[in-house]
Amino acid sequence: MNVRMNLAADEPIQLTDSRFTVPGMRCAGCIAKIERGLQKVDGVDAVRVNFSAKRVAVRHDRSLDADALVHAIGKLGFEGQAAETNPLGQDDVESRMLLRSLAVAGFGMMNIMLLSVSVWSGAGGVTRELFHWLSALIALPVVAYAGRPFFSSAAMALRHRRTNMDVPISIGVLLATGLSVYETATGGQHAYFDSAVMLLFFLLAGRALDATMRNKTRAGIGALLSRMGKSARILAEDGSTTTVAAADLQPDMLMLVAAGEALAADGVIEDGRSSIDNSMLTGESTPQSVGHKDLVFAGAINLSNPIRVRVTAASSDTAIAEIARLMDEAGQSRSHYVRIADRASRLYAPAVHTLALMAFLGWMIAGVGLHQSLVIAIAVLIITCPCAMGLAVPAAQVVASGALAKRGLLVKDGSALERLAEVDTALFDKTGTLTMGEPVPQIDRLSSEQKSVALALAQASRHPLSKGLATALEGGGIRSAAVGLLSEAGGEGIKGDWSGIPVALERTATAGEGLSTTLRIGESLVAIPFLDPERPDVAETLSVLQALGVESRIISGDRQAPVGALARALNIKGDSEMRPENKLALLESLKAQGHRPLMVGDGINDGPALAAAHASIAPGSASDVSQQAADAVFLGRTLITVALAVAVARRTMRIVRQNFGFAIGYNVLAVPLALAGLATPLIAAIAMSLSSLVVVGNSLRLARVGNAP
């Protein structure tokens, strides 16, 4: 909670943060209106809009409740609701509606175009009228259904005395449809049903592409919080136990945590020793030995023995909840090129309305009559439709994303390609990213007898290193020795008896610069080191990134020795023992220096850094949280796709700039033709469609960029 001073009353004002979903945001004009409007509300300290997520974060006085802010958003002409009420679901609803509308518009367009072919071929009289009526029967319900996303947005804007890009689009579609109905009813020569439906189809295609890619990035925070235990058994002072939901846990309660159970709150161990999987904070898969007075965190998995934990922080105060908040704060939209077209909306709507009105009035003054003046005005509205501008970015992004997918890199957010093209620094996590994250035991130094004893002990242990050792030994055809009296102490190791000789697999912290376990047979000790092998093309990847002007660096939660060894081998800088907040602070420092960092990581602890980085990539073996937070995910064992992604992104942005150049050039040439009355609504619709097809065709050149970095 933040506090600032009320100078008038000399009393501190307590500030809090609230988040709202606002699905009606369509352009930069909407963003500016919301930010300026909410800033004027008494008690509001700061407003930040996440356009990609369609969310608004407001820092405000505690005395100002969420309902008042929802009401203020409504007065600005937008429907808003608290993010807690509908945190992720709105985009699913919007995407489904857009896809259904697109399908209906496509069906109607194809059928109307078939009917129009006969009219264009010279059919006249009764045949022409019949085809016009058939086109009307198809077009009217199609326009009514497929035009809803534009009509509802335009209606809401007009009700609140503002305009947006959907207003001229809706006017153009409705006028073209209405004029076509009039022409059909009066036996006119021309109808423009094909123009209206084609216009809707291309507009919906661009909007559906954007919504679909945006919707793939929504579930990261939910996946993270699902790691927390849902409930805990609480031991009362009288010795009785009760089950309490995680949301109802309070500090100082005593939790009983069984082996294999996820912790539901942060706390301190009061009794017992065990091994804890704490990867969501450290990023390392190797369990951590814990005992009396050690701190453990919500979401960690108790691997070995029952423990008693005194709660220190619960629910929204836990470390994992803080990571979720960091992800939410850091994951604001950073798109640049997508907003270029949106920024034009501040001038687009009034400019188009003015042009259409000038065309109508000018031709009326010229004496061509009401009908022809209206036809020319409609042509102006249609020919200035920003379809090519709207497709300039998503068409290139979709084609490039498809090319990358064939090479094993899945791009979840189209704007990620924009940011990937700009990166100048690459930050890599170590375990599971630069390395395979699968420690392999080095068993060559063991004799056959030692291998048999080690296998018997490893098979009886639940520790991940023991499981890896057992797998390696079994794969080598080793048969286990007859070891009895087996027992395992959490965090210490497993021991037993082999023909009267005490034997054990004991935990050791390090083997030089890596992990190890120690095999004890009587008084004999043999260290079994574990190595986490690098990905096969790490050096090549860093070399390609260097050639692209991107400097690389390791930031890891692992210990200094293994991080330093890998950094020296790769001749790059390495930072070790970094917690989520440390990684986030480093990213913010780099950005403050003008750098645009790329984060590549796999652990839950990398989630905030992946969300805060200028761009981010996670391996396919990463945690669900990291995959959701990242902009892209690469599959397989090779790392070269990271460098490939940067190279492809840079070419994609060149194509995008070409698309924008063509879209602008099209309008410079087409608008004067429409104003001069040289383009009917049908010609305007065809010209608009052709401009969109040229943009798509240019974007298709990216389909072949996935063949080389």
TIMAR-51393 format. One record per residue (C-alpha): x, y, z; residue in one letter. Coordinates in steps of 0.25 Angstrom, whole numbers, padded with zeros to 4 digits, always signed. Layout:
% TIMAR-51393
XYZa
...
% end
This chain:
% TIMAR-51393
+0000+0000+0000m
+0005+0014-0003n
+0004+0026+0005v
+0004+0041+0001r
+0001+0054+0009m
-0011+0062+0008n
-0005+0076+0009l
-0018+0083+0013a
-0022+0073+0024a
-0007+0069+0027d
-0012+0055+0028e
-0006+0043+0020p
-0015+0038+0008i
-0015+0023+0007q
-0014+0018-0008l
-0018+0005-0014t
-0018-0001-0027d
-0030-0006-0035s
-0031-0013-0049r
-0042-0013-0059f
-0045-0020-0072t
-0050-0010-0083v
-0053-0019-0095p
-0058-0007-0103g
-0044+0000-0105m
-0042+0000-0120r
-0031+0010-0123c
-0021+0020-0117a
-0032+0030-0116g
-0039+0021-0106c
-0027+0020-0098i
-0025+0035-0097a
-0039+0037-0094k
-0039+0027-0082i
-0026+0032-0077e
-0030+0047-0077r
-0044+0044-0072g
-0040+0036-0060l
-0029+0045-0056q
-0040+0056-0054k
-0047+0047-0044v
-0045+0052-0030d
-0036+0042-0022g
-0029+0036-0034v
-0014+0037-0034d
-0010+0030-0046a
-0016+0022-0058v
-0009+0012-0067r
-0016+0005-0079v
-0012-0008-0084n
-0017-0008-0098f
-0013-0022-0102s
-0020-0028-0090a
-0032-0018-0090k
-0029-0014-0076r
-0028-0002-0068v
-0020-0001-0055a
-0023+0011-0046v
-0016+0016-0033r
-0026+0023-0025h
-0030+0027-0011d
-0035+0016-0002r
-0048+0024+0000s
-0051+0023-0015l
-0057+0009-0017d
-0057+0000-0030a
-0072+0003-0033d
-0069+0018-0034a
-0058+0015-0044l
-0066+0006-0052v
-0077+0017-0052h
-0066+0027-0057a
-0062+0018-0068i
-0076+0017-0072g
-0078+0032-0073k
-0066+0032-0082l
-0074+0023-0092g
-0068+0009-0088f
-0073-0003-0081e
-0064-0007-0070g
-0063-0017-0059q
-0054-0020-0048a
-0043-0030-0052a
-0046-0039-0040e
-0060-0041-0046t
-0056-0045-0060n
-0040-0046-0060p
-0038-0054-0073l
-0051-0058-0079g
-0055-0045-0087q
-0045-0048-0098d
-0050-0062-0100d
-0064-0056-0102v
-0059-0045-0112e
-0051-0055-0120s
-0062-0065-0122r
-0072-0054-0126m
-0062-0048-0136l
-0059-0062-0142l
-0074-0065-0143r
-0076-0051-0150s
-0064-0054-0159l
-0070-0067-0163a
-0084-0061-0166v
-0078-0050-0174a
-0069-0059-0182g
-0081-0068-0186f
-0089-0056-0190g
-0078-0050-0198m
-0075-0063-0206m
-0090-0065-0209n
-0093-0050-0213i
-0080-0049-0222m
-0085-0062-0229l
-0099-0055-0232l
-0091-0042-0236s
-0083-0048-0247v
-0096-0050-0255s
-0099-0035-0253v
-0085-0031-0256w
-0086-0039-0269s
-0098-0031-0274g
-0110-0038-0269a
-0122-0028-0270g
-0137-0027-0267g
-0144-0037-0259v
-0131-0045-0257t
-0123-0033-0251r
-0135-0030-0242e
-0136-0045-0237l
-0121-0045-0234f
-0122-0032-0227h
-0133-0038-0218w
-0126-0051-0216l
-0113-0042-0212s
-0122-0034-0202a
-0128-0047-0196l
-0113-0051-0193i
-0107-0038-0190a
-0117-0032-0180l
-0116-0043-0169p
-0101-0044-0172v
-0099-0029-0170v
-0108-0029-0157a
-0100-0041-0151y
-0086-0038-0156a
-0086-0023-0154g
-0090-0024-0139r
-0075-0022-0134p
-0075-0009-0142f
-0089-0004-0140f
-0089-0006-0124s
-0076+0001-0123s
-0080+0012-0132a
-0094+0013-0124a
-0087+0014-0111m
-0077+0025-0116a
-0088+0033-0121l
-0097+0032-0109r
-0085+0038-0101h
-0083+0049-0111r
-0070+0044-0117r
-0065+0036-0129t
-0056+0025-0133n
-0051+0017-0145m
-0064+0009-0144d
-0073+0021-0147v
-0069+0024-0161p
-0068+0009-0164i
-0083+0007-0159s
-0088+0019-0167i
-0081+0014-0179g
-0087+0000-0178v
-0101+0004-0174l
-0102+0015-0185l
-0097+0005-0196a
-0107-0006-0191t
-0118+0004-0190g
-0115+0010-0204l
-0115-0004-0210s
-0128-0007-0204v
-0134+0006-0210y
-0128+0003-0223e
-0133-0012-0223t
-0147-0007-0219a
-0148+0004-0230t
-0142-0005-0241g
-0129+0003-0241g
-0117-0002-0249q
-0107-0003-0238h
-0107-0010-0224a
-0095-0010-0214y
-0098-0022-0205f
-0085-0028-0210d
-0077-0016-0206s
-0084-0015-0192a
-0081-0030-0189v
-0067-0030-0194m
-0064-0018-0186l
-0068-0025-0173l
-0061-0038-0177f
-0047-0031-0178f
-0049-0022-0166l
-0053-0034-0158l
-0041-0042-0163a
-0032-0032-0157g
-0039-0030-0144r
-0040-0045-0142a
-0025-0048-0145l
-0022-0037-0134d
-0032-0043-0124a
-0027-0057-0126t
-0013-0054-0124m
-0016-0045-0112r
-0024-0056-0105n
-0013-0066-0105k
-0005-0058-0095t
-0016-0057-0084r
-0015-0069-0074a
-0001-0067-0068g
-0005-0061-0055i
-0016-0072-0053g
-0006-0083-0056a
+0004-0077-0046l
-0006-0076-0034l
-0011-0090-0037s
+0003-0095-0031r
-0002-0091-0017m
-0008-0102-0008g
-0023-0100-0008k
-0024-0103+0007s
-0016-0107+0019a
-0018-0116+0031r
-0017-0107+0044i
-0013-0112+0057l
-0020-0105+0069a
-0015-0103+0083e
-0023-0115+0088d
-0017-0124+0078g
-0029-0125+0069s
-0028-0122+0054t
-0036-0115+0044t
-0035-0113+0029t
-0035-0098+0025v
-0036-0092+0011a
-0023-0085+0007a
-0031-0072+0006a
-0035-0073+0021d
-0021-0076+0026l
-0016-0066+0036q
-0001-0063+0041p
+0003-0071+0053d
-0006-0083+0050m
+0002-0096+0050l
+0001-0105+0037m
+0003-0119+0036l
+0009-0122+0023v
+0010-0136+0018a
+0020-0142+0008a
+0016-0139-0006g
+0007-0127-0002e
+0008-0113-0007a
+0009-0102+0003l
-0003-0093+0004a
+0004-0081+0011a
+0018-0076+0014d
+0024-0080+0028g
+0035-0085+0037v
+0038-0099+0040i
+0035-0102+0054e
+0037-0117+0054d
+0043-0128+0044g
+0053-0129+0033r
+0050-0131+0018s
+0054-0127+0004s
+0046-0116-0003i
+0044-0114-0017d
+0045-0099-0017n
+0047-0097-0032s
+0036-0086-0034m
+0045-0077-0026l
+0059-0081-0030t
+0057-0087-0043g
+0065-0099-0040e
+0060-0113-0040s
+0069-0119-0029t
+0061-0120-0016p
+0066-0112-0004q
+0068-0118+0009s
+0060-0111+0020v
+0059-0112+0035g
+0056-0105+0048h
+0054-0090+0046k
+0056-0090+0031d
+0047-0082+0023l
+0038-0089+0013v
+0028-0083+0002f
+0014-0085-0003a
+0014-0093-0015g
+0027-0101-0011a
+0025-0116-0011i
+0029-0124+0002n
+0036-0136-0004l
+0041-0145+0007s
+0035-0145+0021n
+0024-0138+0029p
+0027-0124+0034i
+0020-0114+0043r
+0020-0100+0038v
+0017-0087+0045r
+0009-0078+0036v
+0016-0064+0034t
+0009-0060+0021a
-0004-0065+0014a
-0013-0062+0002s
-0009-0049-0005s
+0003-0047+0004d
+0011-0059+0000t
+0023-0059-0009a
+0017-0066-0020i
+0005-0056-0020a
+0016-0045-0021e
+0022-0051-0033i
+0008-0051-0039a
+0006-0036-0036r
+0020-0034-0042l
+0016-0041-0055m
+0003-0033-0056d
+0010-0020-0054e
+0021-0023-0063a
+0013-0029-0074g
+0007-0016-0080q
+0006-0015-0095s
+0019-0010-0101r
+0014-0011-0116s
+0019+0000-0125h
+0015-0003-0139y
+0001-0007-0136v
-0002+0006-0130r
+0003+0014-0142i
-0011+0011-0149a
-0018+0013-0136d
-0012+0027-0134r
-0018+0031-0147a
-0032+0029-0142s
-0031+0042-0135r
-0031+0049-0148l
-0037+0038-0157y
-0052+0038-0153a
-0054+0054-0154p
-0045+0054-0167a
-0053+0043-0174v
-0066+0049-0169h
-0062+0063-0174t
-0057+0057-0188l
-0070+0050-0190a
-0078+0062-0186l
-0070+0071-0195m
-0072+0061-0206a
-0087+0061-0204f
-0089+0076-0203l
-0079+0079-0214g
-0086+0070-0224w
-0100+0075-0220m
-0095+0089-0223i
-0090+0084-0236a
-0104+0079-0239g
-0103+0064-0241v
-0114+0062-0231g
-0117+0055-0218l
-0115+0041-0223h
-0102+0042-0230q
-0096+0051-0219s
-0100+0041-0208l
-0093+0030-0217v
-0080+0038-0218i
-0080+0040-0203a
-0082+0026-0200i
-0071+0022-0209a
-0062+0032-0201v
-0066+0025-0188l
-0063+0011-0194i
-0050+0015-0202i
-0044+0021-0189t
-0047+0009-0181c
-0033+0006-0173p
-0033-0009-0177c
-0019-0009-0183a
-0014-0001-0171m
-0021-0010-0162g
-0015-0023-0168l
-0001-0017-0170a
+0003-0022-0156v
-0005-0034-0153p
-0004-0040-0167a
+0012-0040-0166a
+0011-0045-0152q
+0003-0057-0155v
+0011-0061-0167v
+0024-0059-0159a
+0018-0067-0147s
+0015-0078-0156g
+0029-0079-0162a
+0035-0079-0148l
+0025-0090-0144a
+0030-0099-0155k
+0044-0097-0149r
+0039-0100-0134g
+0037-0086-0129l
+0022-0083-0125l
+0019-0068-0124v
+0007-0065-0115k
+0006-0050-0117d
+0008-0043-0131g
+0014-0030-0124s
+0025-0039-0119a
+0031-0039-0133l
+0032-0024-0132e
+0039-0024-0119r
+0048-0036-0123l
+0053-0028-0135a
+0058-0017-0125e
+0065-0025-0115v
+0080-0022-0113d
+0083-0030-0100t
+0079-0045-0097a
+0078-0050-0083l
+0078-0065-0081f
+0074-0073-0069d
+0084-0085-0067k
+0077-0098-0063t
+0067-0103-0073g
+0070-0091-0083t
+0085-0091-0086l
+0086-0105-0081t
+0076-0117-0082m
+0072-0116-0068g
+0074-0131-0066e
+0086-0135-0057p
+0093-0147-0063v
+0101-0156-0053p
+0115-0159-0057q
+0116-0174-0053i
+0128-0178-0061d
+0137-0177-0048r
+0129-0187-0041l
+0132-0202-0041s
+0121-0212-0044s
+0119-0215-0029e
+0118-0201-0026q
+0108-0199-0037k
+0099-0210-0032s
+0099-0205-0018v
+0097-0191-0023a
+0085-0196-0031l
+0079-0203-0019a
+0079-0190-0011l
+0075-0181-0022a
+0063-0189-0026q
+0058-0188-0011a
+0059-0173-0011s
+0049-0162-0015r
+0060-0151-0018h
+0061-0146-0032p
+0076-0149-0032l
+0074-0163-0028s
+0064-0165-0038k
+0073-0160-0049g
+0084-0169-0044l
+0075-0181-0044a
+0071-0178-0058t
+0085-0177-0063a
+0089-0190-0056l
+0077-0198-0061e
+0080-0193-0075g
+0094-0198-0074g
+0088-0212-0071g
+0092-0212-0056i
+0085-0222-0046r
+0083-0217-0032s
+0090-0223-0020a
+0082-0229-0008a
+0082-0217+0001v
+0072-0218+0013g
+0068-0209+0025l
+0066-0197+0016l
+0062-0184+0022s
+0063-0170+0017e
+0064-0157+0025a
+0059-0145+0018g
+0070-0136+0012g
+0081-0145+0017e
+0080-0158+0009g
+0077-0172+0009i
+0084-0183+0016k
+0083-0199+0017g
+0091-0211+0020d
+0098-0220+0010w
+0102-0233+0015s
+0105-0227+0029g
+0112-0215+0023i
+0106-0201+0025p
+0103-0194+0011v
+0097-0181+0008a
+0095-0170-0003l
+0098-0157+0004e
+0095-0143+0000r
+0106-0134-0003t
+0105-0120-0007a
+0115-0119-0018t
+0125-0127-0027a
+0135-0116-0030g
+0125-0107-0039e
+0113-0116-0040g
+0104-0125-0032l
+0108-0139-0026s
+0103-0150-0017t
+0113-0159-0009t
+0113-0174-0009l
+0117-0180+0005r
+0121-0195+0006i
+0126-0197+0020g
+0137-0187+0021e
+0139-0185+0006s
+0134-0172+0000l
+0132-0170-0015v
+0126-0157-0020a
+0117-0158-0032i
+0116-0144-0039p
+0104-0140-0047f
+0106-0131-0059l
+0095-0123-0066d
+0099-0123-0081p
+0098-0110-0089e
+0089-0110-0101r
+0096-0115-0113p
+0096-0101-0120d
+0098-0091-0109v
+0111-0086-0114a
+0106-0085-0128e
+0093-0077-0123t
+0101-0067-0116l
+0110-0065-0128s
+0098-0062-0137v
+0093-0053-0127l
+0106-0046-0126q
+0106-0044-0141a
+0092-0038-0140l
+0097-0028-0130g
+0091-0035-0118v
+0100-0036-0106e
+0097-0049-0097s
+0098-0050-0082r
+0094-0061-0071i
+0085-0058-0060i
+0082-0070-0051s
+0076-0074-0037g
+0087-0085-0037d
+0100-0084-0029r
+0112-0076-0033q
+0121-0087-0036a
+0113-0094-0047p
+0108-0081-0053v
+0122-0075-0053g
+0128-0088-0060a
+0117-0087-0071l
+0119-0072-0073a
+0134-0074-0074r
+0133-0086-0084a
+0123-0077-0092l
+0132-0064-0090n
+0120-0056-0085i
+0116-0049-0072k
+0109-0057-0062g
+0100-0053-0050d
+0097-0064-0039s
+0087-0066-0028e
+0077-0056-0033m
+0063-0056-0028r
+0051-0052-0036p
+0052-0037-0031e
+0067-0037-0034n
+0065-0041-0048k
+0053-0031-0050l
+0062-0020-0044a
+0073-0023-0054l
+0064-0023-0065l
+0058-0009-0061e
+0073-0004-0059s
+0076-0008-0073l
+0064-0002-0079k
+0067+0011-0071a
+0080+0011-0078q
+0073+0010-0092g
+0075-0005-0094h
+0064-0014-0100r
+0066-0027-0093p
+0061-0041-0097l
+0059-0050-0086m
+0060-0065-0088v
+0056-0074-0076g
+0049-0086-0072d
+0046-0085-0057g
+0034-0080-0049i
+0044-0070-0043n
+0046-0065-0057d
+0031-0061-0059g
+0033-0046-0055p
+0045-0044-0063a
+0039-0051-0075l
+0027-0041-0074a
+0036-0029-0071a
+0046-0031-0082a
+0045-0024-0095h
+0043-0038-0101a
+0043-0052-0095s
+0044-0066-0100i
+0043-0079-0092a
+0047-0093-0095p
+0036-0104-0097g
+0041-0111-0085s
+0038-0098-0076a
+0028-0097-0065s
+0014-0094-0069d
+0015-0080-0063v
+0028-0077-0071s
+0021-0082-0084q
+0009-0073-0081q
+0018-0061-0077a
+0027-0062-0089a
+0024-0056-0103d
+0029-0068-0110a
+0032-0083-0107v
+0043-0091-0114f
+0042-0106-0115l
+0052-0117-0116g
+0066-0117-0110r
+0073-0107-0119t
+0074-0092-0115l
+0077-0086-0129i
+0062-0083-0131t
+0064-0072-0121v
+0074-0065-0131a
+0065-0069-0143l
+0053-0062-0136a
+0061-0049-0135v
+0066-0050-0150a
+0051-0053-0154v
+0046-0042-0146a
+0055-0031-0152r
+0051-0036-0166r
+0036-0036-0162t
+0037-0021-0158m
+0043-0018-0171r
+0031-0024-0178i
+0022-0017-0168v
+0028-0003-0172r
+0026-0007-0187q
+0012-0010-0184n
+0009+0003-0177f
+0016+0011-0189g
+0007+0004-0199f
-0006+0006-0190a
-0002+0021-0189i
+0001+0022-0204g
-0012+0015-0207y
-0020+0025-0200n
-0013+0037-0206v
-0017+0031-0220l
-0030+0026-0217a
-0037+0037-0209v
-0036+0047-0220p
-0042+0038-0230l
-0054+0035-0221a
-0055+0050-0218l
-0055+0053-0233a
-0067+0043-0235g
-0058+0033-0243l
-0061+0021-0233a
-0074+0015-0231t
-0076+0008-0217p
-0074-0005-0224l
-0061+0000-0230i
-0057+0006-0217a
-0060-0007-0210a
-0051-0015-0220i
-0040-0005-0219a
-0040-0006-0204m
-0040-0021-0205s
-0029-0021-0215l
-0021-0012-0206s
-0023-0022-0195s
-0019-0033-0204l
-0006-0026-0208v
-0002-0025-0193v
-0005-0039-0191v
+0003-0044-0203g
+0015-0035-0198n
+0014-0042-0185s
+0014-0056-0191l
+0028-0053-0195r
+0031-0056-0180l
+0027-0071-0181a
+0041-0074-0186r
+0049-0067-0176v
+0049-0079-0166g
+0060-0086-0174n
+0072-0079-0168a
+0075-0070-0157p
% end
